[in-house]
Amino acid sequence: MTIGVSGREASFSEAAAREWCDAGKIINFELKYLVSVDAVLLALTLGEIDRGIFPIENQNGGIVIEAVHAMAKYSFKIETLFNFEVKHCLMAKSGANVADITAIASHDQALKQCRMYLKRNWSGVELIEWEDTAGAALDLSEGRIKANAAVIAPLAAASRYGLSVLEEGIQDMKWNFTTFVSASG
Protein backbone atom coordinates (compact mmCIF):
# COMPACT_ATOMS: atom_id res chain seq x y z
CA MET A 1 0.00 0.00 0.00
CA THR A 2 1.30 3.44 -0.92
CA ILE A 3 0.29 6.19 1.50
CA GLY A 4 0.67 9.88 0.77
CA VAL A 5 1.16 12.17 3.75
CA SER A 6 0.84 15.93 3.94
CA GLY A 7 4.25 16.50 5.45
CA ARG A 8 7.94 15.84 5.10
CA GLU A 9 9.99 13.16 6.84
CA ALA A 10 9.64 13.46 10.64
CA SER A 11 6.34 15.36 10.32
CA PHE A 12 3.26 14.83 12.46
CA SER A 13 1.51 13.50 9.34
CA GLU A 14 4.19 10.83 8.96
CA ALA A 15 3.83 9.84 12.62
CA ALA A 16 0.02 9.80 12.30
CA ALA A 17 0.24 7.60 9.19
CA ARG A 18 2.56 5.16 10.95
CA GLU A 19 0.20 5.03 13.95
CA TRP A 20 -2.76 4.45 11.59
CA CYS A 21 -0.88 1.58 9.94
CA ASP A 22 0.00 0.07 13.32
CA ALA A 23 -3.63 0.28 14.48
CA GLY A 24 -4.79 -1.37 11.25
CA LYS A 25 -2.00 -3.96 11.38
CA ILE A 26 -0.75 -2.77 8.00
CA ILE A 27 2.90 -3.77 7.75
CA ASN A 28 3.60 -3.52 4.04
CA PHE A 29 3.39 0.14 3.13
CA GLU A 30 5.41 2.88 1.53
CA LEU A 31 5.10 6.53 2.51
CA LYS A 32 5.20 9.35 -0.02
CA TYR A 33 5.98 12.74 1.48
CA LEU A 34 3.73 15.07 -0.51
CA VAL A 35 3.92 18.03 1.93
CA SER A 36 0.51 19.62 1.22
CA VAL A 37 -3.06 18.31 1.50
CA ASP A 38 -3.63 19.48 -2.07
CA ALA A 39 -0.72 17.34 -3.30
CA VAL A 40 -2.03 14.33 -1.34
CA LEU A 41 -5.52 14.61 -2.83
CA LEU A 42 -4.16 15.21 -6.34
CA ALA A 43 -1.99 12.07 -6.06
CA LEU A 44 -5.01 10.14 -4.79
CA THR A 45 -7.12 11.37 -7.72
CA LEU A 46 -4.39 10.39 -10.20
CA GLY A 47 -4.07 6.92 -8.66
CA GLU A 48 -0.46 7.52 -7.58
CA ILE A 49 -1.23 6.53 -3.98
CA ASP A 50 -3.70 4.13 -2.36
CA ARG A 51 -4.42 6.22 0.73
CA GLY A 52 -3.96 9.79 1.80
CA ILE A 53 -3.38 10.85 5.41
CA PHE A 54 -3.80 14.48 6.38
CA PRO A 55 -5.04 16.64 9.30
CA ILE A 56 -8.37 18.42 9.24
CA GLU A 57 -8.84 19.85 12.73
CA ASN A 58 -7.07 20.46 16.01
CA GLN A 59 -8.97 20.93 19.26
CA ASN A 60 -7.00 24.11 20.02
CA GLY A 61 -5.91 25.40 16.60
CA GLY A 62 -9.27 24.76 14.92
CA ILE A 63 -9.97 23.77 11.33
CA VAL A 64 -6.98 23.21 9.06
CA ILE A 65 -7.98 25.72 6.37
CA GLU A 66 -5.56 24.25 3.80
CA ALA A 67 -7.37 20.90 4.13
CA VAL A 68 -10.82 22.43 3.66
CA HIS A 69 -9.75 24.23 0.48
CA ALA A 70 -8.10 21.10 -0.94
CA MET A 71 -11.04 18.85 -0.02
CA ALA A 72 -13.38 21.11 -1.97
CA LYS A 73 -11.33 20.61 -5.16
CA TYR A 74 -11.18 16.81 -5.35
CA SER A 75 -13.48 13.79 -5.30
CA PHE A 76 -12.39 11.18 -2.75
CA LYS A 77 -13.76 8.98 0.02
CA ILE A 78 -13.11 9.50 3.72
CA GLU A 79 -12.34 6.01 5.03
CA THR A 80 -11.66 6.88 8.66
CA LEU A 81 -11.14 9.80 11.00
CA PHE A 82 -8.71 9.30 13.86
CA ASN A 83 -7.15 11.42 16.58
CA PHE A 84 -3.42 11.79 16.95
CA GLU A 85 -1.66 13.41 19.90
CA VAL A 86 0.56 16.32 18.88
CA LYS A 87 3.43 17.43 21.10
CA HIS A 88 5.33 20.47 19.88
CA CYS A 89 9.01 21.17 20.49
CA LEU A 90 11.00 24.35 20.08
CA MET A 91 14.32 23.71 18.35
CA ALA A 92 17.23 25.62 16.90
CA LYS A 93 20.56 24.99 15.24
CA SER A 94 23.07 23.26 17.50
CA GLY A 95 25.03 25.81 19.48
CA ALA A 96 22.48 28.59 18.92
CA ASN A 97 22.32 31.19 21.67
CA VAL A 98 18.73 31.42 22.91
CA ALA A 99 19.19 35.15 23.58
CA ASP A 100 19.93 35.70 19.87
CA ILE A 101 16.70 34.13 18.55
CA THR A 102 14.68 36.77 16.71
CA ALA A 103 12.15 34.62 14.83
CA ILE A 104 10.21 31.37 15.19
CA ALA A 105 8.95 29.53 12.11
CA SER A 106 6.36 26.77 11.84
CA HIS A 107 3.07 25.74 10.26
CA ASP A 108 0.24 28.11 11.16
CA GLN A 109 -1.51 25.34 13.12
CA ALA A 110 1.57 24.83 15.30
CA LEU A 111 1.78 28.57 15.93
CA LYS A 112 -1.92 28.60 16.93
CA GLN A 113 -1.50 25.58 19.20
CA CYS A 114 1.43 27.26 20.98
CA ARG A 115 -0.03 30.79 21.02
CA MET A 116 0.00 31.35 24.81
CA TYR A 117 3.46 29.80 25.19
CA LEU A 118 4.79 32.11 22.48
CA LYS A 119 3.10 35.14 24.03
CA ARG A 120 4.53 34.36 27.49
CA ASN A 121 8.04 33.40 26.43
CA TRP A 122 8.74 34.91 23.00
CA SER A 123 6.59 38.05 22.73
CA GLY A 124 9.30 40.04 20.97
CA VAL A 125 10.12 37.60 18.18
CA GLU A 126 8.79 37.49 14.64
CA LEU A 127 6.48 34.54 13.93
CA ILE A 128 6.88 33.10 10.44
CA GLU A 129 4.33 30.75 8.89
CA TRP A 130 5.89 27.77 7.08
CA GLU A 131 4.24 25.13 4.90
CA ASP A 132 5.12 22.23 7.20
CA THR A 133 6.51 21.81 10.73
CA ALA A 134 9.13 19.26 9.69
CA GLY A 135 9.82 21.34 6.58
CA ALA A 136 10.65 24.29 8.83
CA ALA A 137 13.15 22.09 10.69
CA LEU A 138 14.68 20.92 7.41
CA ASP A 139 14.88 24.46 6.05
CA LEU A 140 16.48 25.78 9.25
CA SER A 141 19.08 23.00 9.13
CA GLU A 142 19.85 23.75 5.47
CA GLY A 143 20.05 27.52 5.86
CA ARG A 144 16.78 28.50 4.14
CA ILE A 145 15.61 30.03 7.41
CA LYS A 146 17.91 32.55 9.06
CA ALA A 147 20.34 31.03 11.56
CA ASN A 148 19.09 33.12 14.49
CA ALA A 149 15.61 31.58 14.20
CA ALA A 150 14.01 28.67 15.99
CA VAL A 151 11.28 26.36 14.72
CA ILE A 152 8.34 24.53 16.24
CA ALA A 153 8.31 20.94 15.04
CA PRO A 154 7.93 17.31 16.19
CA LEU A 155 10.66 15.87 18.41
CA ALA A 156 11.56 13.44 15.60
CA ALA A 157 12.50 16.40 13.38
CA ALA A 158 15.32 17.44 15.74
CA SER A 159 17.23 14.20 15.33
CA ARG A 160 16.29 13.82 11.65
CA TYR A 161 17.59 17.30 10.74
CA GLY A 162 20.37 17.74 13.32
CA LEU A 163 18.75 20.42 15.46
CA SER A 164 18.90 20.98 19.23
CA VAL A 165 15.70 20.82 21.25
CA LEU A 166 15.30 23.95 23.38
CA GLU A 167 12.02 22.90 24.99
CA GLU A 168 9.56 20.01 24.67
CA GLY A 169 5.79 20.03 25.09
CA ILE A 170 5.26 23.72 24.37
CA GLN A 171 1.69 23.33 23.11
CA ASP A 172 -0.85 25.30 25.18
CA MET A 173 -2.98 22.25 25.95
CA LYS A 174 -1.21 19.32 27.61
CA TRP A 175 -3.44 16.84 25.75
CA ASN A 176 -3.32 18.25 22.23
CA PHE A 177 -5.11 16.12 19.65
CA THR A 178 -5.46 16.60 15.91
CA THR A 179 -8.07 14.78 13.84
CA PHE A 180 -6.60 13.13 10.75
CA VAL A 181 -8.34 11.71 7.69
CA SER A 182 -7.53 8.45 5.97
CA ALA A 183 -8.83 8.94 2.42
CA SER A 184 -9.10 6.75 -0.66
CA GLY A 185 -9.84 7.49 -4.31
C-alpha positions in Angstrom: 0.0 0.0 0.0 1.3 3.4 -0.9 0.3 6.2 1.5 0.7 9.9 0.8 1.2 12.2 3.7 0.8 15.9 3.9 4.2 16.5 5.4 7.9 15.8 5.1 10.0 13.2 6.8 9.6 13.5 10.6 6.3 15.4 10.3 3.3 14.8 12.5 1.5 13.5 9.3 4.2 10.8 9.0 3.8 9.8 12.6 0.0 9.8 12.3 0.2 7.6 9.2 2.6 5.2 11.0 0.2 5.0 14.0 -2.8 4.5 11.6 -0.9 1.6 9.9 0.0 0.1 13.3 -3.6 0.3 14.5 -4.8 -1.4 11.2 -2.0 -4.0 11.4 -0.8 -2.8 8.0 2.9 -3.8 7.8 3.6 -3.5 4.0 3.4 0.1 3.1 5.4 2.9 1.5 5.1 6.5 2.5 5.2 9.3 0.0 6.0 12.7 1.5 3.7 15.1 -0.5 3.9 18.0 1.9 0.5 19.6 1.2 -3.1 18.3 1.5 -3.6 19.5 -2.1 -0.7 17.3 -3.3 -2.0 14.3 -1.3 -5.5 14.6 -2.8 -4.2 15.2 -6.3 -2.0 12.1 -6.1 -5.0 10.1 -4.8 -7.1 11.4 -7.7 -4.4 10.4 -10.2 -4.1 6.9 -8.7 -0.5 7.5 -7.6 -1.2 6.5 -4.0 -3.7 4.1 -2.4 -4.4 6.2 0.7 -4.0 9.8 1.8 -3.4 10.8 5.4 -3.8 14.5 6.4 -5.0 16.6 9.3 -8.4 18.4 9.2 -8.8 19.9 12.7 -7.1 20.5 16.0 -9.0 20.9 19.3 -7.0 24.1 20.0 -5.9 25.4 16.6 -9.3 24.8 14.9 -10.0 23.8 11.3 -7.0 23.2 9.1 -8.0 25.7 6.4 -5.6 24.3 3.8 -7.4 20.9 4.1 -10.8 22.4 3.7 -9.7 24.2 0.5 -8.1 21.1 -0.9 -11.0 18.8 0.0 -13.4 21.1 -2.0 -11.3 20.6 -5.2 -11.2 16.8 -5.4 -13.5 13.8 -5.3 -12.4 11.2 -2.8 -13.8 9.0 0.0 -13.1 9.5 3.7 -12.3 6.0 5.0 -11.7 6.9 8.7 -11.1 9.8 11.0 -8.7 9.3 13.9 -7.2 11.4 16.6 -3.4 11.8 16.9 -1.7 13.4 19.9 0.6 16.3 18.9 3.4 17.4 21.1 5.3 20.5 19.9 9.0 21.2 20.5 11.0 24.4 20.1 14.3 23.7 18.3 17.2 25.6 16.9 20.6 25.0 15.2 23.1 23.3 17.5 25.0 25.8 19.5 22.5 28.6 18.9 22.3 31.2 21.7 18.7 31.4 22.9 19.2 35.2 23.6 19.9 35.7 19.9 16.7 34.1 18.6 14.7 36.8 16.7 12.1 34.6 14.8 10.2 31.4 15.2 9.0 29.5 12.1 6.4 26.8 11.8 3.1 25.7 10.3 0.2 28.1 11.2 -1.5 25.3 13.1 1.6 24.8 15.3 1.8 28.6 15.9 -1.9 28.6 16.9 -1.5 25.6 19.2 1.4 27.3 21.0 0.0 30.8 21.0 0.0 31.3 24.8 3.5 29.8 25.2 4.8 32.1 22.5 3.1 35.1 24.0 4.5 34.4 27.5 8.0 33.4 26.4 8.7 34.9 23.0 6.6 38.0 22.7 9.3 40.0 21.0 10.1 37.6 18.2 8.8 37.5 14.6 6.5 34.5 13.9 6.9 33.1 10.4 4.3 30.7 8.9 5.9 27.8 7.1 4.2 25.1 4.9 5.1 22.2 7.2 6.5 21.8 10.7 9.1 19.3 9.7 9.8 21.3 6.6 10.7 24.3 8.8 13.2 22.1 10.7 14.7 20.9 7.4 14.9 24.5 6.1 16.5 25.8 9.2 19.1 23.0 9.1 19.9 23.7 5.5 20.0 27.5 5.9 16.8 28.5 4.1 15.6 30.0 7.4 17.9 32.6 9.1 20.3 31.0 11.6 19.1 33.1 14.5 15.6 31.6 14.2 14.0 28.7 16.0 11.3 26.4 14.7 8.3 24.5 16.2 8.3 20.9 15.0 7.9 17.3 16.2 10.7 15.9 18.4 11.6 13.4 15.6 12.5 16.4 13.4 15.3 17.4 15.7 17.2 14.2 15.3 16.3 13.8 11.7 17.6 17.3 10.7 20.4 17.7 13.3 18.7 20.4 15.5 18.9 21.0 19.2 15.7 20.8 21.3 15.3 23.9 23.4 12.0 22.9 25.0 9.6 20.0 24.7 5.8 20.0 25.1 5.3 23.7 24.4 1.7 23.3 23.1 -0.8 25.3 25.2 -3.0 22.2 25.9 -1.2 19.3 27.6 -3.4 16.8 25.7 -3.3 18.3 22.2 -5.1 16.1 19.6 -5.5 16.6 15.9 -8.1 14.8 13.8 -6.6 13.1 10.8 -8.3 11.7 7.7 -7.5 8.5 6.0 -8.8 8.9 2.4 -9.1 6.7 -0.7 -9.8 7.5 -4.3 
